[in-house]
């Protein structure tokens, strides 16, 4: 049993590489529910840390970053991912 | 809608959770699960937008997760009035007001414990009230909502627009199309009560009744509105830490 979300890895993927992502192996399962960077060029997926997706293992898709939950939270607060608050 | 009259019955559910009878010999009310949000990409998308409420009440339980402008309920587009974004910011619950900005609706909830929030909006008086753990915290008159198209409505839990992702636990999110009394949702015990007899329009129980032993990752609306929700989350996001 995994502790959620601490036991998950987060991958930052180029939107141009979406075709190589097998969404049955990651969350979200629906490509229509992805979180994108503000400029739309990147998105976030996640997986259990001991179940790396095969499309990453074999190099079909090479993430820009693979992050822990804590490190991904920090990235999401950056100007590239979060609008300034009114 | 006062005087629901719940009696505590020493019934132990399958997870050892104290249940309480809803009276009349019905099935005991049990709250075994809540949902934990990762603050990155977890949210729930309602199958359709809620109705546009005139008066409304919104009740929920939450654990504060730090950060700011983390959304409890919100809209995927810039509309919905008050319900465009009900957020946690600065250790309090807030809504966005055109005149006063992010306006506080609660007392401090930043201690890491479960807290109950009730927000009521009276359209005739144009007044919003916020209650924290059974006590009135804020009364705000002359409400001036932002994004007034389709006010007051929402279509997401845990995010607004594509930002403000909630980052801790939420439970028992319930909506009525009227101003309810705090006694309808808070009996002083500090735990959720059976809301069936209050006839909510929406009641997402955050995992209870949504699959055992594995969460379906979707939510059933136990209110009369019947708007179910689809999540972006894994089954492990449903946890047994409950208020």
Interface residues (C-beta under 8 A of the other chain):
Chain A: X1 X2 X3 X4 X5 X8 X10 X27 X28 X29 X30 X33 X34 X35 X36 X44 X46 X48 X69 X72 X73 X76 X77 X82 X83 X85 X86
Chain B: X36 X38 X39 X40 X41 X42 X43 X45 X67 X68 X69 X96 X101 X102 X161 X162 X163 X165 X167 X230 X232 X233 X234 X236 X237 X239
